Amino acid sequence: MAELLTQLGYFGQAAGQVFNPSTLLIVAGAVVLGLVVGAIPGLTGTMALALLINLTYTMSTPDAVAFLLGVYVGGVSGGLFSAIMLNIPGTPNAAATALDGFPLAKQGKGGQAIFGGVFASFLGTILSCCLMMILTPFVYKVALKFQNWERFLLAVFGIMICGNMSVDSTPLKGWNVGFLGFFCALIGVDKIQNTPRFLFGIKDLMAGVTLIPALIGMFGIAEVLCTLQDKDPYTLSDSMGSFFPTKSELKSLLKPVPRSALIGCGVGAIPGAGEDIAAWLSYSIGRSRSKEGEKFSKGSFEGLSCSETANNACIAGAMIPMLTLAIPGSAQAAMFLAALNLHGVKPGPLLATTSPTFMYVVGVTILVAAFVMFLLSFVVTKPMVTILKINRKILMPIVVAMTVIGAFASRQQIFDIKLMFVFGLIGFVLRKRGFSLASMTLGLILGGDADTYFRQALTQVQGNLFMMLKRPIGDILLVVVLYTLISGIRKSIKGSATNDAIAQSEAEIETRAETGEV
């Protein structure tokens, strides 16, 4: 009982910090900005956070948290506008939304589809946020038992599971780029022995790979290059229809919400899985469980709700491992973690002791952002339609200028701009080859600390690896890592065999066509 009262006290203090006019105004402005960015194809929420982190330098920590979480919530929700009206997801997490949203828009129900998507997004965010604030204090207690060996294994597990959950990519490909990011994080001066490593003769790398320019490059420059390569024209229908669904449509919207919110929150808690995986998993389960599964992909409000509830529920879910273990649950949560580090906030097991109200500040801010998003979405819908018509040839050069400013602002060094472009090219090549950038992001964030944890753990046991196997939590994590490795290898082999069979079949068809047999 005393513990419950203590937590309620922390919640009250957090609410007092968030519910002041200036913070609420910051949340409102950030949500609108996130909605606009999320709605424009090619400008993802991850990219927005990477570019806008530098704007928070002069803000207090609560205001910076309010701004970034507002952009986060708005960015995830904004993707539904272009997904429904253009059949082009503004963000990857809205791809499943387009399956039912666009058919509804073609039926003259674009306004109802937008209302349904926004309403489902709102409910998913609220439910998962409540789950986050209930579960996180218990996770903190477990996390406090983690020492260097367990933290190292957890970092490795984060990269492994991220590779295993990658969309359109085999686990092996996810692991490759994950440990590529891990290696990049080791560049610079060694934190334990204070000696330089992997500099390749470049003195500017003494400070290591600066996280913000690298992330801006991977998600900003790479996104611009990929977007400019897309030559498919698109047109926007001006027919919106009514904004309010009928009773039966509203019932269909509400039916999958509890299940999809649990799925989204659970997937969000898996390091690196992200909102797009949450949306697709929820959509797939919803289709198999629904009595009207045959209507999915043809204009189903239930299918629309499955996607939008889950991808927004993932926001709060991704905060659980980030706050308790300093392992982000998604690429956007990784950006938020980087911003917190800039403001001197160190998420992890000790955060509950050093700043017991911070988790509730995050939770209350997400709740406020969800309400603001719900109210403002209907105000900005028509202006959003106009924004969606902007020619990308005009928009993308502006984005490039913003990336340069964002990379330079972090340390005011020209080298960071060069670093940004290098990682932009790396990100572009990886995306074109079907690799997961989320895995590389996790590797960059976790690599340096994981290296330090492992070497400190070795020092504690005087190099005796068998001594580490006497820790029960570490043994459990080691078994989980090994299981993930084995299952991922099997999945990669199976996927490779399937691809080879498909390629062989296509080659046979081409040969038969050339010889006139078909």
N, C-alpha and C positions, 0 to 999 in steps of 0.2 A: 504493500500500500504506500509506504514511504517513497519507494522508487517511482511509483506512478505519479505521486504528487510532485516529485522532483522534476520528472519529465514534463508534466503539465506546466510547471513554473518556467522551464526553458522554452516551451512552446509560446507561453504568454510574452516572454521577453523578446522572442523572435518576431512575433506578430507586432509588437510595439515598434520594432526597428523598421519593419516593412510598411506598416500602415501610417506613413506620413506623406504629406502632399508631394514633396520632391521625389521620393522614391516611386510613388504611384505614377507620377508623370513620366519618369524615366521608363518604367515598365510599359506604359501605354505607347510611348514613342518607339521603343524597341520592338514591341510586338508588331506594330504597323510596318516598321522597316523589315522585320523578318517575313511578314506576309508578302510584301512586295518582292523581296529577293527570292523567296521560295516559289512564287508564282511564275517567275520568268525562267523559261527553259534555259538551262546552262548555268544558272546561278544557284548553287545548292546552299543549304543551311550551313554545312561545314565550311564552305568557301566564305560565306558571310562572316562567320565567327572568326575565321583566320584573319580576315581583312580588318575586322572591327575591334580586335583585341587591343590594338594600340590606342584606340580612343578612350580606353578605361584607365590609362596611366595616371591621369590627374584626379580620378574619382576616388572616393572613399571605398573601402571594401564592400559594404552593403550596397552602395550604388552601382559598383562594377558588377556585382552578382546579379542585381536587378536588371541591368542592361543586357548582360550576356544571356541570362535565362529567358528574358523577353524575346530576344532575337532567336534563341533556340526553339522556343515553343512556336513562335510565329513562322519560323523557317520550315519546321516539320509540317505545320498545318497548311502553309501557303501553297504547297505543291498540288493540292487538290484542285485549285482553280483552273490551271492549264490542263491538268489531267482530264477534267470533266469537259471543259469547253473546247480544247484543242486536240484531245487524245495524245498529248505530249506531256508526260509527267514533269512538273517543274523541278522535282527532286526525285531521286531514286526510290524513296520510300512511298511515293504516290503511284508507282507503276501499276500495282494491283488495283488501285482506285480507278484507273482509266478503263479497266475491263468492263465495269458496270456504269461508271460515271458518264463516259462518252456516249454509250447507247441510250442512256436516259436523256442526255442533252439532245441527241438526234430525234428523240420522241417528243421534243418540246418541253421536257421537264428539267432543263438545265438549272433553273432557280431552285427547284425542289431538291435536286441532287446536291447542289452547293449547301443548302440548309442542312440536308441530311449528313453530309460529310463533316461540316463544321460542328454540328451537334454531337456526332459520334466522337469526333476529336476531343471535344470538350469533356464528354463523359469519361473517355478513356484516360485522359490526363488526370481528372479529379480522382477516379478510383485508384489508379496506380500510385498517385501521390500519397493518398491515405495509407496504402500498403507500405510504401517506402518509410513513412514516419513511424509506423508501427514496428516494422521488422528491423530497421537499421540499428536501434539500440541493442538488440540481441546479437546482431552480427558483430558489433563492436566488441562485445564480451569475448566472442570466439577469436576475433582478430588480435586481441591483446595477448593471446597465447602464442602468437606467431613470432618466431625469432628469425635470424638471418637465413638459415637453411630453408625454412618454410616460405619465407618471402621470395627467395630465389626460385623455388619450385613453382610458386604461384605465378611469378612472372613468366616462366617457361610455359606453364599451363595456359596462361592468357594468350600467348602466341599460337600454341598448338590448337586450342579450341577455336580461335579466330580463323585459322586456316581450315579447320574442319567444317566451319559454318559458312564459308565463303560461297557466294552465289556465282553460278556459271564458272566455277573454278574447282579443280581437284585439291584435296588437302595438301598434297605435295607442293603445288604451286603457291598456296597460301603460306606454307612454312618457309619456302625459299625466300619470299620477299619479307616475311616476318623476321627472319634471321639476317637478311640483308640490312634491314633497319636496325637490328640489334648490333650488327658490326659497325654501322655508321655512328651509333651512339658511343662506341668505344674510342672514336677518333678524338685526339686531344691529349691533355695532360692527365695522367693516371691519378685518381683521387687518393690512392693509398700510398704509393711510393713517390708521387709527384714527379714522374718522368714522362716525357712526351712519347706518343706512340701513333703509328699509322698517319703521319703527317704528309708523307710523299713529297717532302721538300717545300710544302706550303706553310709558311710561318703563321698565316692568319688562322690556320686550323688549330693553333695552340689552345684556344678556348673551346674547341670542340665544334660540332655541328649545332649551330643555334637553332632551337626548335621552331620558333615562330616563322622565320624565313623559309625553312625547309617545308613546313606544313602549308604555308601560303603558296609555295611553288607547286607542291604536289596536288593541291586541291584548287588552286587558282589558275596558274598558268596552264596546267594540264587540262583543266576544264575548258579554258578558252580555246586551246588548240583542237580539242575534240569537238567542241561546238562549231567552230569555223569549218571543220571538215564535213559537217552534216549539211548537205546541199538540198535536202528534201524541203520544198516549200510547204507552208501551212497557212490555212486561212481560218478566221474566227467567225463563228456564227453570232449574229447579234440577238438571236432569239433566246431569251432567258426563261420565259414562262413564269408561273407563280412561284413564290418563295416558300410556301408552306405546304408540306405534304398532307395527304389525307390520313384518316385514322388508321386505315389498314397499312399504309406506307410507313407511318410512324411506328406501328407495332412491329413491322419487319425490321425497322432500324434498331429498336430497343432489344429485340430478341437475342442477338449474339453479343451484346455489350459486356455482360459479366465475364463470359468465357474469353472473349477477345482481350479484355483488359488484363486478365490473369496471364494469358499467353504473352502479351506485349511486355508486361512487367517482368515475367520470367525470362524471356529472351533478352530483354535489356540488361538483366543481371549477369548474362554470360559475356565475358570480356570479348569485345570486338564484333559481336554478332550484329548489332545495329538495327535501325528501324525498318530497313527494307526486308530483312529476313523475318522480322516480327510480322510485318504485313502479309508476306507471302504465306508464312506458316499458318497464320490465323485464317487467311482466305481459303487455304487448302482444307484445313480442318472444318471450317464453316460449311464449305461446299459438300463435304462428305457427311456431315451431321444434319444438314438441312433437309426438311421434307420437300423443299422446292429447289433442290440443288440444280435441276435442269435449267432454271432461270438465271443461274450465275453466268456472267459474261454476256448476257443478253439485255441487261438493264434491271438488275436486282438491287433493291435498297438494302436487303440483308447482306449481300456481297459487298456493297459499298461500305456498310457499317463495320464488317469484319476487318477490312483493310485499315480504315481510318481510326477505328478504336485502338487497334493494336499498335500502329506506328506511333501514335501519341502516348500510349501507355508505356512505351519503351523509354520515353524521356526520363521519367522518375525511376524506372527500373535500372537504367544505366547509372543513376546516381548512387545506388547501393554499393557496388564494388568500388566505385571511384572514391566515395567518402570514407569507406571503412578500410580499404586495402590499397588505395591510390592506384587502382587499375581501372581505367575507363571502360564502360560497357559499350561504347560506340565511338565512331570517329568524332562526332560533335561533342560528346562528353570528354574526349581527349583534348579538344580545343579549350573546353571550359577548365580542365585540369591545368593546362598550360597557363591560362590566365590567372588562376588561383595562385600558382607558384610565383607569378610576377608580383602579386600583391602580398606575398609573404605567408600565405595560407598553405599549410602542408597537410593535405588529406592523408589518412592512414589510421592505424589502430589507436594512436595517441590523440587524435583530433577530439574525441569525446571528452578527454581530460583537459586539453589545452583550450578548447573552444566548444563547450558543451551545447551552446545554443546554435552553432553554425548549421548543423544538419536541419534544424527547424527553420532557420532563415531561408535555406534553399527550398525546403518543402513549401513554406508559406508563399514564397515568391513564385514558385511554379503554379500554385493554386490561383494566385492573383492574376498571373499571366494567362491562365486558362480562361478565367472569367472575362478578362479584357479581350482576349482573342475572340471569344464567342460573341461579344457585343459589337466589336469593331469590324468583324468579318463582313457583316451585312452593310456597313457603311462604306467600306472600301471596294465592294464587289464590282460596281459599275466602273469606277476609276481603274480598277485592276484590268478590266477588259480592254481599256484603252492602252494601258501600259504593255499588255501582252502583244500589241500590234507593233511595238518598236522594232525596227530593223536591227537584226543582230550584228550587221556590219558596222552600225553606229555604236551599239552597246558595248561590244567586246573591247574596242580600243580604250574606252573609259575604264573598263574593268582592269585592263593591263596597267593603266596609270595608277589605279588604286592599289594594285599588288606591289608595285614598285615603292610607293609611299609607305605602305604597311611594312614591307621588309626593311626599309631604311630606318623607320621610326623606332624599331626595337632597340638598336644600339648606336644609331647614327653612323654606320660604317658602310662604305661602298661595297665591301666584300660580301655583306649580307645580301645585297641585290644580285651579285653574281651567283651566290649560293642558291638563292631562290630560283634563278633561271635553270641552274643545273638540276635541281630537284624537280623543277617543272618538266624538263625534258625526260627525266627518269620516270616521273609519274605518267607522262603521256605515253611513253613506250610500254610501260607496265600495263596501262589500261588497254591499249590496243592489242596487247598479247593476252588479255584476259586474266591478269593477275589482280589480287585484292589489295587496294591501297590501305584498307583498314588494318591488314596484317602488318604492313610496313610502318604505319603510324604507331601501332602498339610497340613494335620493335624499337623504334626511335625513342619512345617515351620510357620504356621499361629497361632498355639495354644497359644504360649506365649504372642505374641502381642495382640491377640484377648482378652485374659483374662485381660490384662492391659487396653485396650481400654474400655472394658465393665465396669470395676471397676472405672475408671476415669470418665466415663460418669455418673455412678450412683452418684459419689461424686459431680459432677457439678450440678445435679438436687436434691441433698440431699436425694437420695433414692426414689424419686417420679417417678415411671416408666411412669406415664401418661404424665409427662412433656416432655418425649422423643418423644411422639406421635405427638407433635406439629411441628416437623421438616418434611417438605414435602419430601425431598430426602430420609430420613430415613423411612417414611411411604411407599414410593414406593418400597424400598428395602425389607421392612417387608412383604408387599403383595407378592412380587416375591418369597421370601423365603417360605412363607406359601403355595403358589401355587406349588412350586417345591416339597414341602413336601407332599402335598395331591396327586399330580400326581404320585410321586414316590411310595407312599404307594399303590395306585391303580395298578401301574405297577408290584409291588412286589407280590400283592395278585393274580393278573392275571397270572404271571409267576409261582407262587407256585401251583396254580390250574392246570395249564398246565402240570407241572412236575408230579403232583400227578396222573393226568389222564394217562400220558405216563407210569408211573411206574405201575399203576393198569392194563393197557393193557398188559404190558410185563409180569406181574405176571399171568394174565389170560391165556396168550399164553403158558407160562411155565407149568401151571397146566394142560391145555388141552393136551400138549405134553406128560406129564408124564402119563396121563390116557389113552393115545392112541387115543384121539379124533382128533388130527391133525398129 
